[in-house]
Amino acid sequence: MRNTLILAVAVTSIGALSAQAGEMVLRNGVTWAGTFEGDVASPTGSTPAWAVFDIGNTNSESSDGDIRTYTTGNEAGKNSYGYAGPSWIGAGTTRTAEIRARVPANGQYEATDGQGSFIVGVGDALDFRFYAGKIAFNFSTGLSTILTMDTSVFHTYRVTYDQAADPQVNLYIDNNAVPAFSTNDQWFGDFDKLLFGDISSGGEAGQIDVDFISWTAGVHAPVVPEPTSLALIALGGLVLRRKSR
């Protein structure tokens, strides 16, 4: 009984819980106001609903709990899903969004615009583009590479925005408390949506696999677990090892 209690506390401190789309979800140290889970059959069928952004004959498929968006055939078009509901609009001048995604090895690709995007609209657009082996940011002066990394495996990307701060935007990767990228630059104005997928036009659209997207008001940088929490996690691991023996 005591061993079971220790394990329960250790798992709770990590905060990685699953829920249906739209419910309050505790994940990576934040209770998110809204979440889209990749195991939903289609973004348009989630709660709250996502809508196709701009033009294009779009489809989506779910495999192993991950959603992939794509265009039908090779026609030019735009293939993003955007959400602009009340939990995002009017959320104030501080916002946080998180996506777990990867660039599929066999995905379609556009050299100019990458294989997929994650855009956090906060009055202006914070546009992150995923490529094979790198990530770019859409500065006011144009796209530029900000990170070189293995994007073919799943990573968790968290974007925080604080209108009053400088820098206004921080990108955290895999719950690391140190930002991987910071800037006060933004793309174009009058934009209050979350987008994922492909927003390019001309040629084949890119593809990106998405496990989940979460969003909420406020700035929520990743927090390094306190020593007590770390000790509980380690203790839970010890219990598991003893049980396996």
N, C-alpha and C positions, 0 to 999 in steps of 0.2 A: 504493500500500500504506500509506504514512504517512497519507494523507488518510483512508483507511478506518479506521485505528486511532483517530485523533482523534475521528471521528464515533462510534465504538463507546463510547469513554470518556465522551463528552458525554451520550449517551443513557442510559448506566448511571447517571450522577449524578442524573438526573431520577427514576429509579426507577418508571416507569409500565409495569409488565408485566402481561400478561393470563394467566390460568390457569383451569382448570376449578374449579367450586365445591368447597370443602373443602381444596384444596391450599394450601401456604404461598405467599403472594403478596407480592412486593415492590412496593409502590405508595405514592407520595407520601412517601417517606422511611422507611417502616415495613415490616418483614416481618411480615405479619399471620398469626395462628395459624389463622384461618378466614376464608373469603370466600364470599359468595353472588353469583354473576354473573347479571345480568338476562337474558342470552341463554339461560338454562336454561328449558326449556319451561314448567315449573311449579315453584313453591317446594316442593311436596311431593315432587318428584322429584329434588331436589338432594342432594348429599352433603357434609356431613351433612343429614339430612332436616329440613325445616320442617314444622310442624303448624299447622292452623287453630286460632286462638286464640278461645275462647269459641264463640258461636253464629253461625248464618247460613249460607245457601246460597251458597258462594263459588266464584268462578272466577278464572282468571288468563289473561292473553294476553301473548305476547311479540311486540313489534314493533320492528324495528331494534335488537335487542339490549337492549331495555328491557322490564321486566316491569310490567304494570298489574294490580292486584287490584280486584275489584268484586263486588257482589252480583248475583244473578240477579233481574231485575225490580226492583220498587220496595219489596219487603218490608222491614220492620224487621230489623235483624240486625247482627252485628259481623263485621268482615272484616279481620282481621290475621293475619299469619303469625308464629309465635313459635319461637325456637330455645332450647333449654335443655340443651345437651349438655355433656360433660365439659370441653371447652376453655373454657367460660364459667363454669359452676358450679365453685366452689372456686378461682377464679382469684385470690383474695386481695382486698385492699381498694383496689387500683388497677386501673383498666380503661380501655380506649380503644375506641371504635367509630366507624366512618365510613360515611356513606351519600352516594351521588350521586343526586339526585332532582330532580323538577320537578312542578309542579302543571299538569296538562294543561288547555288552554284550554276544551276541550269536556267536561271531567269533571263528574260529579255533585258536588253541593256541599251541605253542611249548615252553615247560618249559625252555629250554636252550636259545632260541633265541628271545623269545617274540612274540608279535602279529604283529609287523610292525616296520619299520625302516625309518629314515630320515637321509640321508647321504649327506653331503655337501663336495664334492671333491674339494680340493684346492691344488693340488700337492700331498697332503696326504689326507686321509679320516677322516672326522669328523663324527663318526657313533653314532647316538642316537637311542636307542631301546625302543619301547613302550611295556609295560606289563600292566596287570590288576593291577592298584593301584601303579605303580611306573614307573620310567624312568631310563634306564641304559646308560652308555657311554662306548664305546669300547676303553679302554686305550691300550697302547702298551703292557701292561701286561695282558690284557684280559678284559672281561665285568665286570662292577661293578655298583651297584645301586648308583645314584647320587641324586634322589629325590623320595619321597613317596608322592603321590597325587592322586586325583580322575581323572583318565585318561579316564573314561567312558563317560565323557561329553566333548564337544569341547573346546579346548584351542588353543591359538595362540602361536606358538613357533618360536622365531626369533633367528637365529644364525649369529653372526658377526665374521669375521676372519681378523686378521691383522698380517701379517707375521713378521713385524718388532717389534711388541709389545710383552709384557710378562705380563699377559697371552695373548696368541694369539686368544683364542676362548672364546666367551661369549654366554650364552644362556639366553634369556629374555622370560618371559611368560606373556601373556595377556597384552602386551604393558607397562609392569612395567619398569620404568627407571633403576631399580636396578637389576643387573644380578642375576638369580637364580643359575647359575653355571658358573665357569670360570676354564680354564685349558690351559696349553701350551703343553699338551700331544696329540698325534695323533696316528692313526692306521697305515695302510701301505701306501707306497708311490706311486707316478706315477698315480694319480687318479684325473680327472677333470670333474666329472659328478655330477648331482643332481639325487638322487635315492629316491624313496619312495615305500612302500609296504613291501614285505617280501624278505629277501635275504638269508634265512636259507636253509639248505639242509637236507634231511632225515625226514621222517614223514610228517604230514600235515603242510602245510604252514600257516602262520599267516594271519590275516586280519586286515586292518585298513581303516577307513572312512576318506576321505580327502575332505575338502571344497575348499581349494585353496592352491597353492604354488606360491610364487613370488620370484624373484631373481634379483640382480643388482650388479654392481661394487661398491666399497667403503664400509666404515664402517658406518652403520646407526643404532645407538642405539636408542631405544624409547626415545622420548622427552616429558617431562611433559608440558602440555599446559601452555602458559603464562597467567598471571592473566586476561589480556584483553580478551583472547579467552575463558577462563572459565566464565567470566562475560557475554559474548555473548551467550554462551551455556545456562547459567542459565536464561538469558533474553528470549531466545527462548522457554525454558520450561514454563516460566511464560505466554508467549503469548498463547501457546497451552492450558494451564489450563484455561485462560480467555475465549478462544474461546469455549472450551468444556462446560463452564458454560452458 
